[in-house]
Each structure stands twice: as C-alpha cells, then as structure tokens.
C-alpha cells in the first residue's frame, strides 16, 4: 500500500470535506433548531452516503453510471432538486411557527432523527461534486495490482473518518451556542437564510448537468 497515495488522498479529501457546502450548511441549520442528536443523525447519513459512493466506485458501478449521460444527468438533477427541496422546507419553517424539539414526545423525536439522517444521506448521495469526485478522481488514486482493494477501502474509510471528526466538531460547537436554542426569532432567521442558500446551491449545481 503506497503511503504517498494515502497522504495525497487525505489532502484532497480534507479540502473536499472542509470546503463550505451543503453538508456543513445542513449541520448549521439542524443543530440549533433540532438539537445535537439530530446533528449526529445527519452525520450518520453522510457516512452511509460516502460508503455508497465508495462501494459504487470500487465495484465499477460508477463507471457504468459515467457512461450513461442520461442516467448521470438524472442523478445530478435529483441532487440539485433535493437541495432546493430542503431549502423550501427551511423557508416554510421560517414562516410558520417552529416547534420546540426539546419538548416533543419520543415519537416525534425519533421522526426528527430519521428526517435528519435522510437529509444527511441524500444531500451527499446525490451531491454532484461528490459524485464526480468518485467517478473521475477516485479511480485514478487506486493503482492496479493486488493492493488495489485494501487501498480503496482505506481511502473510503479515511473519507468517512475525516468527515466524522470534522462535522462532529461542528455539531459540538453549535451545541454550545445556547443563545440560538429555543429562540424562535433566531431560528426563523436561521431557517430563512439557510433555505435561501440551499436553493441557491441547488440552482448552481445545475451547471454540473451534462
């Protein structure tokens, strides 16, 4: 296993994870409004999505996807549309009264965790930038040979681990901002701003359509 490949991938993935984007924005919106547990649920969705992308690339599914312009464009369109959908949900929440997640019963809390996980998963599973990364960049980081599979699994694990550490730190930081929690005007403003940015990102992602 080539250590240089691992270091190079770590640098690339570091920029990919820490760069401002829908994942960080989702955490910034989720934690102050729905709570720390929902923030970690979103991270779990991120990790499952990265595992899916890595598996598709390792087993050649991404190659088949790349060869079909119609299928690839459809996935990218769904990604842009989903971000817009999250944006519209956030703006709607900014208009109507926001319920205090900390005072809802356990059934609603479980539902909130599932929604947060789903948003985290689809935000990354349908993210055109991550999709293109695993189609166009990731395969070139894996040299042919007997060590290809262990190296590929290591790189995917590195992506998952780096993302977990970075976004978990963000969740913990946001959890400490008590001024926003249970403050309905602040939450409405946060939802409005985040929703607008989500829609802008979704519209901007249309440039990735082939």
Residue frames relative to the residue before (quaternion, step in Angstrom):
aa qw qx qy qz dx dy dz
X 1.0000 0.0000 0.0000 0.0000 0.00 0.00 0.00
X 0.3520 -0.7703 0.4996 0.1823 3.56 -0.64 1.16
X 0.3936 -0.7375 0.5026 0.2206 3.57 -0.60 1.18
X 0.6040 0.5718 -0.3558 0.4262 3.60 1.09 -0.69
X 0.6308 0.5279 -0.3347 0.4597 3.57 1.03 -0.74
X 0.6560 0.5155 -0.3113 0.4550 3.57 0.98 -0.84
X 0.6594 0.4990 -0.3077 0.4707 3.59 0.94 -0.88
X 0.6562 0.5122 -0.3112 0.4584 3.58 0.93 -0.88
X 0.6562 0.4981 -0.3073 0.4763 3.55 0.98 -0.84
X 0.6300 0.5448 -0.3393 0.4373 3.59 0.99 -0.81
X 0.6435 0.5104 -0.3220 0.4709 3.59 1.00 -0.80
X 0.6657 0.5024 -0.3025 0.4615 3.58 0.89 -0.95
X 0.7035 0.4658 -0.2733 0.4619 3.56 0.81 -0.99
X 0.5835 0.5755 -0.3707 0.4370 3.57 1.15 -0.58
X 0.6656 0.4786 -0.2953 0.4905 3.58 0.93 -0.87
X 0.6499 0.5321 -0.3189 0.4391 3.58 0.98 -0.86
X 0.7017 0.4697 -0.2668 0.4645 3.58 0.94 -0.90
X 0.7575 0.4168 -0.2218 0.4508 3.58 0.82 -0.99
X 0.5193 0.6340 -0.4264 0.3829 3.60 1.19 -0.31
X 0.5525 -0.6086 0.4424 0.3587 3.62 -0.97 0.76
X 0.2325 0.7715 -0.5607 0.1906 3.56 -0.88 0.93
X 0.7703 -0.3839 0.2428 0.4476 3.59 -1.26 -0.09
X 0.6105 0.5620 -0.3669 0.4206 3.63 1.03 -0.63
X 0.6862 0.4658 -0.2782 0.4844 3.57 0.84 -0.97
X 0.6393 0.5258 -0.3228 0.4589 3.56 1.00 -0.82
X 0.6328 0.5336 -0.3318 0.4525 3.58 1.01 -0.78
X 0.6522 0.4997 -0.3100 0.4784 3.58 0.99 -0.82
X 0.6502 0.5286 -0.3146 0.4460 3.58 0.94 -0.91
X 0.6896 0.4524 -0.2814 0.4905 3.58 1.04 -0.70
X 0.6990 0.5271 -0.2812 0.3930 3.58 0.89 -0.96
X 0.7057 0.5160 -0.2937 0.3866 3.56 0.70 -1.09
X 0.7098 0.4440 -0.3086 0.4514 3.67 0.69 -0.88
X 0.7204 0.4452 -0.2465 0.4713 3.60 1.10 -0.62
X 0.8088 0.2687 -0.1224 0.5086 3.60 0.79 -1.01
X 0.5983 -0.6061 0.3536 0.3869 3.59 1.20 -0.28
X 0.7116 -0.4842 0.3259 0.3911 3.52 -1.36 0.35
X 0.6451 0.5403 -0.3310 0.4271 3.60 0.92 -0.88
X 0.6597 0.4943 -0.3049 0.4769 3.57 1.00 -0.79
X 0.5972 0.5554 -0.3567 0.4557 3.57 1.12 -0.59
X 0.6818 0.4583 -0.2863 0.4931 3.58 0.94 -0.85
X 0.5879 0.5543 -0.3696 0.4588 3.60 1.14 -0.56
X 0.6308 0.5203 -0.3264 0.4742 3.59 1.04 -0.75
X 0.6341 0.5227 -0.3277 0.4662 3.58 1.00 -0.81
X 0.6161 0.5351 -0.3446 0.4641 3.59 1.01 -0.76
X 0.6332 0.5227 -0.3216 0.4715 3.57 1.08 -0.74
X 0.5996 0.5537 -0.3500 0.4599 3.58 1.07 -0.77
X 0.6976 0.5058 -0.2790 0.4239 3.55 0.78 -1.13
X 0.6497 0.5035 -0.3216 0.4700 3.58 0.95 -0.83
X 0.6387 0.5248 -0.3240 0.4601 3.59 1.03 -0.77
X 0.6497 0.5032 -0.3179 0.4729 3.61 0.97 -0.82
X 0.6239 0.5327 -0.3289 0.4677 3.56 1.06 -0.79
X 0.6382 0.5228 -0.3158 0.4687 3.57 1.03 -0.81
X 0.6622 0.4993 -0.3063 0.4674 3.59 0.88 -0.94
X 0.6709 0.5038 -0.3018 0.4529 3.56 0.91 -0.92
X 0.6524 0.5143 -0.3106 0.4620 3.58 0.96 -0.85
X 0.6471 0.5180 -0.3184 0.4599 3.57 0.96 -0.85
X 0.6709 0.4909 -0.2971 0.4698 3.57 1.00 -0.81
X 0.6671 0.5186 -0.3022 0.4411 3.58 0.91 -0.92
X 0.7743 0.3540 -0.1798 0.4928 3.57 0.91 -0.90
X 0.6194 -0.6294 0.3143 0.3483 3.56 1.25 0.41
X 0.4273 0.7066 -0.4716 0.3094 3.59 1.23 0.06
X 0.6250 0.5541 -0.3340 0.4367 3.59 1.05 -0.76
X 0.6098 0.5496 -0.3486 0.4522 3.58 1.11 -0.67
X 0.6534 0.5005 -0.3031 0.4803 3.56 0.99 -0.86
X 0.6375 0.5275 -0.3177 0.4631 3.55 1.06 -0.79
X 0.6652 0.5173 -0.3006 0.4467 3.57 0.97 -0.88
X 0.6676 0.5184 -0.3008 0.4417 3.58 1.11 -0.64
X 0.6961 0.4065 -0.2646 0.5293 3.58 1.25 -0.26
X 0.3187 -0.7765 0.5143 0.1759 3.58 -0.27 1.26
X 0.6472 0.5305 -0.3217 0.4429 3.57 0.99 -0.83
X 0.6897 0.4735 -0.2831 0.4690 3.58 0.86 -0.96
X 0.6584 0.5098 -0.3104 0.4586 3.57 0.95 -0.87
X 0.6576 0.5017 -0.3060 0.4714 3.57 0.96 -0.85
X 0.6270 0.5445 -0.3347 0.4454 3.58 1.06 -0.75
X 0.6534 0.5037 -0.3087 0.4733 3.58 0.97 -0.88
X 0.6601 0.5044 -0.3052 0.4655 3.57 0.95 -0.88
X 0.6390 0.5229 -0.3235 0.4623 3.57 1.01 -0.81
X 0.6382 0.5208 -0.3223 0.4665 3.58 0.99 -0.83
X 0.6351 0.5358 -0.3257 0.4511 3.58 1.04 -0.77
X 0.6661 0.4858 -0.2951 0.4830 3.57 0.92 -0.91
X 0.6631 0.5127 -0.3025 0.4538 3.58 0.97 -0.88
X 0.6492 0.5226 -0.3263 0.4460 3.58 1.01 -0.78
X 0.6318 0.5175 -0.3350 0.4699 3.58 1.00 -0.74
X 0.6353 0.5128 -0.3238 0.4780 3.58 1.01 -0.78
X 0.6317 0.5367 -0.3252 0.4551 3.58 1.04 -0.80
X 0.6375 0.5007 -0.3254 0.4869 3.60 0.96 -0.82
X 0.6383 0.5391 -0.3186 0.4476 3.57 1.02 -0.82
X 0.6673 0.4885 -0.2982 0.4766 3.58 0.93 -0.87
X 0.6238 0.5258 -0.3429 0.4656 3.60 1.04 -0.72
X 0.6608 0.5082 -0.3099 0.4572 3.58 0.95 -0.85
X 0.6569 0.4953 -0.3122 0.4750 3.58 0.96 -0.84
X 0.6219 0.5284 -0.3396 0.4676 3.59 1.03 -0.74
X 0.6584 0.5012 -0.3028 0.4729 3.58 1.00 -0.85
X 0.6255 0.5341 -0.3374 0.4579 3.59 1.16 -0.58
X 0.6759 0.4937 -0.2895 0.4644 3.56 1.15 -0.61
X 0.7363 0.3559 -0.2102 0.5358 3.57 0.94 -0.91
X 0.6465 -0.5213 0.3780 0.4092 3.57 -1.25 0.24
X 0.3396 -0.7346 0.5569 0.1867 3.58 -0.95 0.94
X 0.3251 -0.7516 0.5441 0.1825 3.56 -0.78 1.05
X 0.5052 -0.6503 0.4845 0.2952 3.52 -1.10 0.77
X 0.3423 -0.7677 0.5075 0.1894 3.59 -0.39 1.27
X 0.6411 0.5532 -0.3370 0.4115 3.58 1.06 -0.61
X 0.7339 0.3997 -0.2322 0.4977 3.60 1.22 -0.28
X 0.4957 0.6486 -0.4434 0.3702 3.60 1.20 0.14
X 0.5637 -0.6017 0.4336 0.3637 3.58 -1.20 0.45
X 0.7318 -0.4821 0.2663 0.4014 3.54 -1.29 0.44
X 0.6092 0.5644 -0.3635 0.4221 3.61 1.03 -0.68
X 0.6670 0.4784 -0.2960 0.4885 3.56 0.94 -0.86
X 0.6300 0.5380 -0.3388 0.4460 3.58 1.04 -0.73
X 0.6447 0.5028 -0.3203 0.4785 3.57 0.97 -0.82
X 0.6326 0.5264 -0.3265 0.4649 3.56 1.04 -0.77
X 0.6444 0.5195 -0.3165 0.4633 3.58 1.01 -0.80
X 0.6312 0.5226 -0.3310 0.4679 3.58 1.03 -0.77
X 0.6636 0.4995 -0.3092 0.4632 3.58 0.94 -0.85
X 0.6399 0.5123 -0.3252 0.4714 3.60 0.98 -0.82
X 0.6553 0.5087 -0.3121 0.4631 3.59 0.95 -0.85
X 0.6425 0.5106 -0.3196 0.4737 3.57 0.99 -0.82
X 0.6636 0.5116 -0.3010 0.4554 3.58 0.92 -0.93
X 0.6468 0.5077 -0.3218 0.4694 3.58 0.94 -0.85
X 0.6572 0.5075 -0.3108 0.4625 3.58 0.96 -0.84
X 0.6652 0.5101 -0.3050 0.4520 3.57 0.95 -0.86
X 0.7476 0.4194 -0.2437 0.4537 3.58 0.64 -1.08
X 0.5708 0.5885 -0.3797 0.4285 3.58 1.15 -0.56
X 0.7535 0.3596 -0.1919 0.5159 3.58 1.06 -0.76
X 0.6255 0.5437 -0.3480 0.4383 3.60 1.00 -0.71
X 0.7676 0.3186 -0.1631 0.5317 3.59 1.10 -0.73
X 0.4025 0.7198 -0.4727 0.3105 3.57 1.28 0.24
X 0.4246 -0.7341 0.4608 0.2617 3.66 -0.50 1.12
X 0.6477 0.5300 -0.3362 0.4319 3.60 0.97 -0.77
X 0.6767 0.4651 -0.2943 0.4891 3.59 0.94 -0.85
X 0.6154 0.5502 -0.3383 0.4517 3.55 1.05 -0.77
X 0.6805 0.4743 -0.2841 0.4808 3.58 0.88 -0.94
X 0.6081 0.5585 -0.3555 0.4379 3.59 1.04 -0.74
X 0.7350 0.4209 -0.2437 0.4725 3.59 0.82 -0.96
X 0.6442 0.4911 -0.3300 0.4847 3.60 1.22 -0.31
X 0.8117 0.3263 -0.1334 0.4656 3.58 0.78 -1.07
X 0.7672 0.3723 -0.1896 0.4866 3.60 0.99 -0.78
X 0.6687 0.5560 -0.3125 0.3821 3.56 0.74 -1.07
X 0.6726 0.5030 -0.3338 0.4280 3.68 0.77 -0.86
X 0.6658 0.5129 -0.3087 0.4454 3.61 1.08 -0.70
X 0.6224 0.5330 -0.3420 0.4600 3.57 1.26 -0.25
X 0.6677 0.4691 -0.2854 0.5027 3.56 1.31 -0.19
X 0.2337 -0.7874 0.5523 0.1426 3.63 -0.30 1.17
X 0.5396 -0.6192 0.4482 0.3530 3.61 -1.06 0.62
X 0.4742 0.6612 -0.4901 0.3127 3.55 -1.13 0.62
X 0.7226 -0.4489 0.3078 0.4261 3.53 -1.31 0.05
X 0.6885 0.4856 -0.2820 0.4590 3.57 1.15 -0.56
X 0.3882 0.7627 -0.4586 0.2392 3.60 1.25 -0.01
X 0.6967 0.4800 -0.2830 0.4518 3.59 0.81 -0.98
X 0.6686 0.4748 -0.3279 0.4691 3.68 0.79 -0.84
X 0.6530 0.5075 -0.3242 0.4592 3.58 0.99 -0.79
X 0.6416 0.5241 -0.3236 0.4571 3.59 0.96 -0.85
X 0.6662 0.4933 -0.3010 0.4715 3.58 0.93 -0.87
X 0.6252 0.5404 -0.3279 0.4578 3.57 1.08 -0.75
X 0.6755 0.4994 -0.2920 0.4573 3.56 0.93 -0.91
X 0.6415 0.5016 -0.3236 0.4818 3.58 0.99 -0.79
X 0.6456 0.5167 -0.3129 0.4673 3.57 1.01 -0.83
X 0.6218 0.5395 -0.3284 0.4631 3.56 1.10 -0.73
X 0.6323 0.5228 -0.3194 0.4741 3.56 1.01 -0.83
X 0.6749 0.4929 -0.2902 0.4662 3.56 0.89 -0.93
X 0.6838 0.4972 -0.2904 0.4482 3.58 0.91 -0.90
X 0.6526 0.5120 -0.3119 0.4634 3.56 0.94 -0.92
X 0.6573 0.5133 -0.3051 0.4597 3.57 0.97 -0.89
X 0.6391 0.5347 -0.3248 0.4474 3.57 0.98 -0.86
X 0.6772 0.4913 -0.2926 0.4631 3.58 0.89 -0.93
X 0.6910 0.4997 -0.2891 0.4351 3.57 0.81 -1.02
X 0.7464 0.4074 -0.2329 0.4718 3.59 0.75 -1.04
X 0.5835 0.5483 -0.3804 0.4628 3.60 1.15 -0.46
X 0.6219 0.5274 -0.3309 0.4750 3.56 1.06 -0.74
X 0.6443 0.5156 -0.3136 0.4697 3.56 1.04 -0.80
X 0.6309 0.5305 -0.3283 0.4612 3.58 1.02 -0.81
X 0.6804 0.4888 -0.2912 0.4619 3.58 0.86 -0.94
X 0.6322 0.5273 -0.3318 0.4607 3.57 1.04 -0.75
X 0.6943 0.4707 -0.2762 0.4691 3.56 0.86 -0.95
X 0.6093 0.5660 -0.3493 0.4317 3.58 1.12 -0.64
X 0.6620 0.5180 -0.3005 0.4508 3.56 1.17 -0.54
X 0.5869 0.5715 -0.3726 0.4360 3.60 1.26 -0.19
X 0.1352 -0.8537 0.5001 0.0524 3.56 0.34 1.25
X 0.5644 0.6301 -0.3906 0.3632 3.60 1.14 -0.50
X 0.6895 0.4797 -0.2825 0.4634 3.59 1.12 -0.60
X 0.6213 0.5754 -0.3449 0.4048 3.57 1.05 -0.77
X 0.8494 0.0821 -0.1185 0.5078 3.54 -0.96 1.03
X 0.5360 0.5718 -0.4223 0.4554 3.60 1.24 0.37
X 0.3091 -0.8134 0.4628 0.1692 3.56 -0.01 1.33
X 0.6607 0.4933 -0.3444 0.4489 3.68 0.79 -0.78
X 0.6582 0.4993 -0.3115 0.4694 3.59 0.98 -0.84
X 0.6587 0.5117 -0.3083 0.4575 3.57 0.99 -0.83
X 0.6317 0.5192 -0.3320 0.4703 3.56 1.04 -0.72
X 0.6470 0.5048 -0.3195 0.4739 3.57 0.97 -0.82
X 0.6466 0.5194 -0.3148 0.4615 3.58 0.97 -0.87
X 0.6563 0.5056 -0.3071 0.4683 3.57 0.95 -0.86
X 0.6591 0.5214 -0.3117 0.4433 3.56 0.94 -0.85
X 0.6779 0.4778 -0.2862 0.4798 3.56 0.92 -0.94
X 0.6765 0.4939 -0.2981 0.4577 3.58 0.86 -0.99
X 0.6460 0.5291 -0.3241 0.4446 3.58 0.96 -0.82
X 0.6499 0.5138 -0.3110 0.4657 3.55 0.97 -0.85
X 0.6690 0.4927 -0.2998 0.4688 3.58 0.95 -0.87
X 0.6174 0.5435 -0.3454 0.4518 3.61 1.01 -0.78
X 0.6668 0.4903 -0.3027 0.4726 3.57 0.90 -0.89
X 0.6405 0.5231 -0.3247 0.4590 3.58 0.99 -0.82
X 0.6482 0.5026 -0.3193 0.4746 3.60 0.99 -0.82
X 0.6502 0.5286 -0.3156 0.4451 3.56 0.96 -0.87
X 0.6575 0.4902 -0.3015 0.4863 3.56 0.98 -0.85
X 0.6517 0.5219 -0.3130 0.4526 3.57 1.00 -0.84
X 0.6301 0.5515 -0.3330 0.4335 3.59 1.09 -0.70
X 0.4938 0.6609 -0.4334 0.3628 3.59 1.21 -0.23
X 0.5858 0.5878 -0.3734 0.4146 3.60 1.18 -0.45
X 0.6258 0.5371 -0.3403 0.4518 3.58 1.26 -0.32
X 0.5005 0.6483 -0.4386 0.3700 3.58 1.25 -0.10
X 0.3061 -0.7670 0.5410 0.1590 3.56 -0.89 0.96
